Amino acid sequence: MPSATPHADLAIVGAGVSGCALAASLRSRGWRGSIELLEIGRGPGGRAATRYSRQDPDLRINHGAPLFNIRAQTPPRLLNALAQRAAISPFRGPIRSLDAERTLGSAIEDGFSDGTLWQGHGAMDQLCAQLLELAMEQGGSLRRRFGTLVRHLRPERLDAALSWTLQDDAGGALVKARWLVLSGTLLAHPRSQQVFGWDDIPLEQAARSLADPELEAAQAQLASIDAQASCNLLVTLPQEAASAWLALPWRLLQCTPTAQERWGLRRISVQPLADGRCAVVAESSPAFAADHLDIYGSRSSAAQLLRAKPGPSAETRVLDALAQALTDLTELPLEGAARQLMRWGAAFPIAPGLDPSHRVCPASAIGFCGDNLSGDGFGRIEGALSSAEALAEELLEKL
Ligand SMILES: Cc1cc2nc3c(=O)[nH]c(=O)nc-3n(C[C@H](O)[C@H](O)[C@H](O)COP(=O)(O)OP(=O)(O)OC[C@H]3O[C@@H](n4cnc5c(N)ncnc54)[C@H](O)[C@@H]3O)c2cc1C
């Protein structure tokens, strides 16, 4: 017998920084309605997630953002709570830059390294995991559903009341909710048609059926947000090889534009592991990523759920190219290293993003948060946090 569809006051799509911060923010403002949080990935984090391995319990690789910076005079309120519970700790670097002549310089202004620097304590995903803990400690029902792709959005109007039914790929109902919040652009953007072969843009279809001009305007703006991609090479180095990497005078290396042109790499982070090994993550330049957009990391759960076609030989070619660039640039060998690829199709949104006046469309009982909201912090974790706090504030009187 099919099981009954769960009901919730609020469904949040996405357990990245903004989705988790929204749950924490609503709870800290005293709202105790039921929340259903749905996420494609295996755990919370989104673009600030950490990769683990069942076979290798000591392994953790921050395969998206390795740190975050807070520039605002008045930081997001949640920052204090996160620091107090040791979910985040100061990022101490050091950060250096490298030019095409391989000259090491001081940190350069790239938008991610000024202000106060933080990292997830122990791993970047602690930021999101602890935001969820914070939300759950304060009471109210919060159900987290990982490994769950929301594929269709079905709004339904009964008399004056509106409800949203979220469906999976097969059209099965995942949840029915009074209010919906989308924290990513996947369901609103034509990229899902181009990349995953979807025959519709779920939010566009919903907006059309609701005939809500405000939602139509929000959807159109979300659909027009371009983004830069990033192909990330993740390597794990055994202890013997790790010592040379750990002795480098930097933990985060920024490549200047000329260096990016020469090696196709944008940034490199060295991430020490507890057992003396280290992980190294080399983020590709936007140009390299644009040339290899259709090559996925086969271990990405999102790629698997989205049925991205596996391409083992193409993946090996990309891994080889990035590994070669990394050894050329650092002049350090990668012998004995385990390699993985993580392709972020929409790593960094390009301004202007969604205008905050579209953050909530009350007639359609829907809201938006994420680093794609225009304003300070756009395209960064700071923006994801502050967009969630602003949305929570606005939703309080409506939920
Ligand atoms: C390689 C890389 C390096 C970065 N470096 C930095 C840095 O140094 N400093 C910094 O501040 N920021 C950095 N960023 C950006 C930062 O990671 C983002 O700004 C931030 O994580 C965005 O959070 P978000 O919640 O807005 O979006 P996301 O993290 O994208 O969260 C959206 C979530 O929704 C889920 N989702 C989307 N659609 C669906 C669906 N249909 N069904 C179910 N789940 C869905 C996604 O899986 C995702 O987890 C970096 C990003 C990348 C990729």
The ligand as an SDF file (V2000), in Angstrom:
LIG
                    3D

 53 58  0  0  0  0  0  0  0  0999 V2000
   34.5870   25.2220   -5.4240 C   0  0  0  0  0  0  0  0  0  0  0  0
   33.9060   26.2800   -4.6190 C   0  0  0  0  0  0  0  0  0  0  0  0
   34.6460   27.1220   -3.8020 C   0  0  0  0  0  0  0  0  0  0  0  0
   34.0250   28.1230   -3.0650 C   0  0  0  0  0  0  0  0  0  0  0  0
   34.7670   28.9140   -2.2530 N   0  0  0  0  0  0  0  0  0  0  0  0
   34.1520   29.8210   -1.4520 C   0  0  0  0  0  0  0  0  0  0  0  0
   34.9020   30.5920   -0.5050 C   0  0  0  0  0  0  0  0  0  0  0  0
   36.1170   30.4920   -0.4170 O   0  0  0  0  0  0  0  0  0  0  0  0
   34.2220   31.4680    0.2890 N   0  0  0  0  0  0  0  0  0  0  0  0
   32.8510   31.6200    0.2110 C   0  0  0  0  0  0  0  0  0  0  0  0
   32.2670   32.4150    0.9610 O   0  0  0  0  0  0  0  0  0  0  0  0
   32.1270   30.8940   -0.6750 N   0  0  0  0  0  0  0  0  0  0  0  0
   32.7460   30.0120   -1.5020 C   0  0  0  0  0  0  0  0  0  0  0  0
   32.0230   29.2880   -2.3960 N   0  0  0  0  0  0  0  0  0  0  0  0
   30.5920   29.5930   -2.5540 C   0  0  0  0  0  0  0  0  0  0  0  0
   29.7920   28.9880   -1.4040 C   0  0  0  0  0  0  0  0  0  0  0  0
   30.0540   27.6090   -1.3550 O   0  0  0  0  0  0  0  0  0  0  0  0
   28.3230   29.2840   -1.6390 C   0  0  0  0  0  0  0  0  0  0  0  0
   28.1470   30.6840   -1.6810 O   0  0  0  0  0  0  0  0  0  0  0  0
   27.3910   28.7250   -0.5600 C   0  0  0  0  0  0  0  0  0  0  0  0
   27.7730   27.4490   -0.1380 O   0  0  0  0  0  0  0  0  0  0  0  0
   25.9870   28.7260   -1.1450 C   0  0  0  0  0  0  0  0  0  0  0  0
   25.0500   28.1820   -0.2550 O   0  0  0  0  0  0  0  0  0  0  0  0
   23.5280   28.0930   -0.7300 P   0  0  0  0  0  0  0  0  0  0  0  0
   22.7500   27.4800    0.3630 O   0  0  0  0  0  0  0  0  0  0  0  0
   23.1030   29.4190   -1.2310 O   0  0  0  0  0  0  0  0  0  0  0  0
   23.5420   27.1640   -2.0220 O   0  0  0  0  0  0  0  0  0  0  0  0
   23.9370   25.6350   -2.1790 P   0  0  0  0  0  0  0  0  0  0  0  0
   25.0960   25.2860   -1.3370 O   0  0  0  0  0  0  0  0  0  0  0  0
   24.0610   25.4110   -3.6370 O   0  0  0  0  0  0  0  0  0  0  0  0
   22.6670   24.8810   -1.5920 O   0  0  0  0  0  0  0  0  0  0  0  0
   21.5510   24.5170   -2.3670 C   0  0  0  0  0  0  0  0  0  0  0  0
   21.2530   23.0710   -2.0300 C   0  0  0  0  0  0  0  0  0  0  0  0
   20.0460   22.7010   -2.6410 O   0  0  0  0  0  0  0  0  0  0  0  0
   20.1550   21.3710   -3.1090 C   0  0  0  0  0  0  0  0  0  0  0  0
   19.1580   21.2460   -4.1710 N   0  0  0  0  0  0  0  0  0  0  0  0
   19.0240   22.0600   -5.2510 C   0  0  0  0  0  0  0  0  0  0  0  0
   17.9940   21.6540   -6.0110 N   0  0  0  0  0  0  0  0  0  0  0  0
   17.4610   20.5790   -5.3830 C   0  0  0  0  0  0  0  0  0  0  0  0
   16.3800   19.7150   -5.7030 C   0  0  0  0  0  0  0  0  0  0  0  0
   15.6430   19.9220   -6.8000 N   0  0  0  0  0  0  0  0  0  0  0  0
   16.0950   18.6980   -4.8540 N   0  0  0  0  0  0  0  0  0  0  0  0
   16.8330   18.5150   -3.7230 C   0  0  0  0  0  0  0  0  0  0  0  0
   17.8910   19.2960   -3.3870 N   0  0  0  0  0  0  0  0  0  0  0  0
   18.1940   20.3150   -4.2140 C   0  0  0  0  0  0  0  0  0  0  0  0
   21.5900   21.2790   -3.6070 C   0  0  0  0  0  0  0  0  0  0  0  0
   22.0290   19.9440   -3.6580 O   0  0  0  0  0  0  0  0  0  0  0  0
   22.3230   22.1130   -2.5550 C   0  0  0  0  0  0  0  0  0  0  0  0
   22.7730   21.3220   -1.4850 O   0  0  0  0  0  0  0  0  0  0  0  0
   32.6210   28.2750   -3.1430 C   0  0  0  0  0  0  0  0  0  0  0  0
   31.8690   27.4260   -3.9590 C   0  0  0  0  0  0  0  0  0  0  0  0
   32.5020   26.4350   -4.6950 C   0  0  0  0  0  0  0  0  0  0  0  0
   31.6880   25.5080   -5.5500 C   0  0  0  0  0  0  0  0  0  0  0  0
  1  2  1  0
  2  3  1  0
  2 52  2  0
  3  4  2  0
  4  5  1  0
  4 50  1  0
  5  6  2  0
  6  7  1  0
  6 13  1  0
  7  8  2  0
  7  9  1  0
  9 10  1  0
 10 11  2  0
 10 12  1  0
 12 13  2  0
 13 14  1  0
 14 15  1  0
 14 50  1  0
 15 16  1  0
 16 17  1  0
 16 18  1  0
 18 19  1  0
 18 20  1  0
 20 21  1  0
 20 22  1  0
 22 23  1  0
 23 24  1  0
 24 25  2  0
 24 26  1  0
 24 27  1  0
 27 28  1  0
 28 29  2  0
 28 30  1  0
 28 31  1  0
 31 32  1  0
 32 33  1  0
 33 34  1  0
 33 48  1  0
 34 35  1  0
 35 36  1  0
 35 46  1  0
 36 37  1  0
 36 45  1  0
 37 38  2  0
 38 39  1  0
 39 40  1  0
 39 45  2  0
 40 41  1  0
 40 42  2  0
 42 43  1  0
 43 44  2  0
 44 45  1  0
 46 47  1  0
 46 48  1  0
 48 49  1  0
 50 51  2  0
 51 52  1  0
 52 53  1  0
M  END
$$$$
